[in-house]
Amino acid sequence: IEDQTFSAHRIVLAATIPYFHAMFLNNMIESKQKDITMQGFDA
């Protein structure tokens, strides 16, 4: 899924996926960014 953009609500991601819960709720830099680039995902 290279060079594609997906929209998602942070609260939904944080509520359903522990990885995003930690990312958004533990003062990581991504919690303050509008867009987040994810690496290492295959379709």
TILUMLUM-907332 format. One record per residue: residue number from 1; x, y, z of N, C-alpha, C, O in turn. Coordinates in steps of 0.05 Angstrom, whole numbers, plus 5000, padded with zeros to 4 digits. Example, Ala and Ser with C-alpha at 12.3 -4.5 7.8 and 13.67 -1.06 7.14 Angstrom:
REM residues 2
<zaro k="1" n_px="5264" n_py="4886" n_pz="5156" ca_px="5246" ca_py="4910" ca_pz="5156" c_px="5264" c_py="4934" c_pz="5156" o_px="5285" o_py="4934" o_pz="5169"/>
<zaro k="2" n_px="5257" n_py="4955" n_pz="5142" ca_px="5273" ca_py="4979" ca_pz="5143" c_px="5258" c_py="5001" c_pz="5157" o_px="5268" o_py="5023" o_pz="5161"/>
***
This chain:
REM residues 43
<zaro k="1" n_px="5017" n_py="4977" n_pz="5000" ca_px="5000" ca_py="5000" ca_pz="5000" c_px="5018" c_py="5024" c_pz="5000" o_px="5017" o_py="5041" o_pz="5018"/>
<zaro k="2" n_px="5034" n_py="5027" n_pz="4980" ca_px="5053" ca_py="5048" ca_pz="4979" c_px="5041" c_py="5074" c_pz="4968" o_px="5026" o_py="5074" o_pz="4949"/>
<zaro k="3" n_px="5048" n_py="5096" n_pz="4981" ca_px="5039" ca_py="5123" ca_pz="4972" c_px="5009" c_py="5126" c_pz="4973" o_px="4998" o_py="5141" o_pz="4956"/>
<zaro k="4" n_px="4995" n_py="5113" n_pz="4991" ca_px="4966" ca_py="5117" ca_pz="4993" c_px="4960" c_py="5130" c_pz="5020" o_px="4974" o_py="5127" o_pz="5039"/>
<zaro k="5" n_px="4938" n_py="5145" n_pz="5020" ca_px="4929" ca_py="5159" ca_pz="5044" c_px="4903" c_py="5147" c_pz="5053" o_px="4885" o_py="5142" o_pz="5037"/>
<zaro k="6" n_px="4900" n_py="5142" n_pz="5079" ca_px="4875" ca_py="5132" ca_pz="5091" c_px="4867" c_py="5151" c_pz="5114" o_px="4884" o_py="5159" o_pz="5130"/>
<zaro k="7" n_px="4842" n_py="5157" n_pz="5115" ca_px="4832" ca_py="5174" ca_pz="5137" c_px="4821" c_py="5156" c_pz="5159" o_px="4808" o_py="5135" o_pz="5153"/>
<zaro k="8" n_px="4825" n_py="5164" n_pz="5183" ca_px="4815" ca_py="5149" ca_pz="5206" c_px="4813" c_py="5167" c_pz="5230" o_px="4829" o_py="5186" o_pz="5233"/>
<zaro k="9" n_px="4794" n_py="5162" n_pz="5248" ca_px="4792" ca_py="5177" ca_pz="5272" c_px="4811" c_py="5165" c_pz="5293" o_px="4811" o_py="5141" o_pz="5298"/>
<zaro k="10" n_px="4826" n_py="5182" n_pz="5305" ca_px="4846" ca_py="5173" ca_pz="5326" c_px="4832" c_py="5159" c_pz="5349" o_px="4843" o_py="5139" o_pz="5358"/>
<zaro k="11" n_px="4809" n_py="5168" n_pz="5357" ca_px="4796" ca_py="5156" ca_pz="5380" c_px="4787" c_py="5127" c_pz="5373" o_px="4788" o_py="5110" o_pz="5391"/>
<zaro k="12" n_px="4779" n_py="5122" n_pz="5349" ca_px="4771" ca_py="5095" ca_pz="5340" c_px="4795" c_py="5077" c_pz="5340" o_px="4794" o_py="5055" o_pz="5349"/>
<zaro k="13" n_px="4817" n_py="5087" n_pz="5328" ca_px="4842" ca_py="5071" ca_pz="5328" c_px="4852" c_py="5065" c_pz="5356" o_px="4859" o_py="5043" o_pz="5362"/>
<zaro k="14" n_px="4852" n_py="5085" n_pz="5373" ca_px="4861" ca_py="5082" ca_pz="5400" c_px="4844" c_py="5063" c_pz="5416" o_px="4854" o_py="5048" o_pz="5433"/>
<zaro k="15" n_px="4818" n_py="5063" n_pz="5411" ca_px="4799" ca_py="5046" ca_pz="5426" c_px="4800" c_py="5017" c_pz="5417" o_px="4793" o_py="4999" o_pz="5433"/>
<zaro k="16" n_px="4810" n_py="5012" n_pz="5393" ca_px="4808" ca_py="4985" ca_pz="5382" c_px="4836" c_py="4971" c_pz="5379" o_px="4837" o_py="4947" o_pz="5377"/>
<zaro k="17" n_px="4857" n_py="4987" n_pz="5378" ca_px="4883" ca_py="4975" ca_pz="5372" c_px="4903" c_py="4985" c_pz="5393" o_px="4909" o_py="5009" o_pz="5394"/>
<zaro k="18" n_px="4914" n_py="4967" n_pz="5410" ca_px="4932" ca_py="4975" ca_pz="5431" c_px="4956" c_py="4992" c_pz="5421" o_px="4965" o_py="5010" o_pz="5435"/>
<zaro k="19" n_px="4967" n_py="4986" n_pz="5397" ca_px="4989" ca_py="5001" ca_pz="5386" c_px="4982" c_py="5030" c_pz="5384" o_px="4998" o_py="5047" o_pz="5392"/>
<zaro k="20" n_px="4959" n_py="5036" n_pz="5373" ca_px="4951" ca_py="5064" ca_pz="5370" c_px="4943" c_py="5077" c_pz="5396" o_px="4946" o_py="5101" o_pz="5400"/>
<zaro k="21" n_px="4932" n_py="5061" n_pz="5414" ca_px="4925" ca_py="5071" ca_pz="5441" c_px="4951" c_py="5082" c_pz="5454" o_px="4951" o_py="5105" o_pz="5464"/>
<zaro k="22" n_px="4972" n_py="5067" n_pz="5453" ca_px="4997" ca_py="5075" ca_pz="5465" c_px="5009" c_py="5100" c_pz="5450" o_px="5019" o_py="5118" o_pz="5462"/>
<zaro k="23" n_px="5006" n_py="5099" n_pz="5424" ca_px="5017" ca_py="5121" ca_pz="5408" c_px="5003" c_py="5148" c_pz="5413" o_px="5017" o_py="5168" o_pz="5417"/>
<zaro k="24" n_px="4977" n_py="5147" n_pz="5415" ca_px="4962" ca_py="5172" ca_pz="5417" c_px="4959" c_py="5182" c_pz="5446" o_px="4955" o_py="5206" o_pz="5450"/>
<zaro k="25" n_px="4961" n_py="5164" n_pz="5465" ca_px="4955" ca_py="5172" ca_pz="5493" c_px="4979" c_py="5174" c_pz="5511" o_px="4976" o_py="5179" o_pz="5535"/>
<zaro k="26" n_px="5003" n_py="5169" n_pz="5501" ca_px="5027" ca_py="5170" ca_pz="5518" c_px="5047" c_py="5191" c_pz="5509" o_px="5071" o_py="5187" o_pz="5511"/>
<zaro k="27" n_px="5037" n_py="5214" n_pz="5500" ca_px="5053" ca_py="5237" ca_pz="5492" c_px="5075" c_py="5230" c_pz="5472" o_px="5096" o_py="5243" o_pz="5472"/>
<zaro k="28" n_px="5070" n_py="5211" n_pz="5455" ca_px="5089" ca_py="5206" ca_pz="5433" c_px="5085" c_py="5229" c_pz="5412" o_px="5064" o_py="5241" o_pz="5412"/>
<zaro k="29" n_px="5105" n_py="5234" n_pz="5396" ca_px="5104" ca_py="5257" ca_pz="5377" c_px="5080" c_py="5254" c_pz="5358" o_px="5069" o_py="5274" o_pz="5350"/>
<zaro k="30" n_px="5072" n_py="5229" n_pz="5352" ca_px="5050" ca_py="5225" ca_pz="5333" c_px="5023" c_py="5235" c_pz="5345" o_px="5005" o_py="5241" o_pz="5330"/>
<zaro k="31" n_px="5022" n_py="5237" n_pz="5371" ca_px="4997" ca_py="5246" ca_pz="5384" c_px="4991" c_py="5276" c_pz="5378" o_px="4968" o_py="5285" o_pz="5381"/>
<zaro k="32" n_px="5011" n_py="5290" n_pz="5369" ca_px="5007" ca_py="5319" ca_pz="5363" c_px="5008" c_py="5325" c_pz="5333" o_px="5003" o_py="5348" o_pz="5325"/>
<zaro k="33" n_px="5014" n_py="5305" n_pz="5316" ca_px="5015" ca_py="5309" ca_pz="5288" c_px="4988" c_py="5305" c_pz="5274" o_px="4972" o_py="5288" o_pz="5283"/>
<zaro k="34" n_px="4983" n_py="5320" n_pz="5253" ca_px="4958" ca_py="5317" ca_pz="5238" c_px="4959" c_py="5292" c_pz="5221" o_px="4940" o_py="5277" o_pz="5220"/>
<zaro k="35" n_px="4981" n_py="5287" n_pz="5208" ca_px="4985" ca_py="5263" ca_pz="5191" c_px="5007" c_py="5246" c_pz="5203" o_px="5026" o_py="5255" o_pz="5214"/>
<zaro k="36" n_px="5003" n_py="5220" n_pz="5200" ca_px="5023" ca_py="5200" ca_pz="5210" c_px="5031" c_py="5182" c_pz="5187" o_px="5013" o_py="5171" o_pz="5173"/>
<zaro k="37" n_px="5056" n_py="5178" n_pz="5182" ca_px="5066" ca_py="5160" ca_pz="5162" c_px="5073" c_py="5133" c_pz="5175" o_px="5088" o_py="5131" o_pz="5194"/>
<zaro k="38" n_px="5060" n_py="5112" n_pz="5164" ca_px="5065" ca_py="5085" ca_pz="5175" c_px="5083" c_py="5070" c_pz="5155" o_px="5079" o_py="5072" o_pz="5131"/>
<zaro k="39" n_px="5102" n_py="5056" n_pz="5165" ca_px="5121" ca_py="5041" ca_pz="5149" c_px="5118" c_py="5011" c_pz="5154" o_px="5110" o_py="5003" o_pz="5176"/>
<zaro k="40" n_px="5124" n_py="4994" n_pz="5135" ca_px="5126" ca_py="4966" ca_pz="5139" c_px="5099" c_py="4951" c_pz="5138" o_px="5096" o_py="4929" o_pz="5150"/>
<zaro k="41" n_px="5080" n_py="4962" n_pz="5123" ca_px="5054" ca_py="4948" ca_pz="5120" c_px="5051" c_py="4939" c_pz="5091" o_px="5058" o_py="4953" o_pz="5072"/>
<zaro k="42" n_px="5042" n_py="4914" n_pz="5088" ca_px="5036" ca_py="4903" ca_pz="5061" c_px="5006" c_py="4900" c_pz="5057" o_px="4991" o_py="4896" o_pz="5076"/>
<zaro k="43" n_px="4998" n_py="4902" n_pz="5032" ca_px="4969" ca_py="4898" ca_pz="5026" c_px="4962" c_py="4869" c_pz="5028" o_px="4939" o_py="4862" o_pz="5023"/>
***
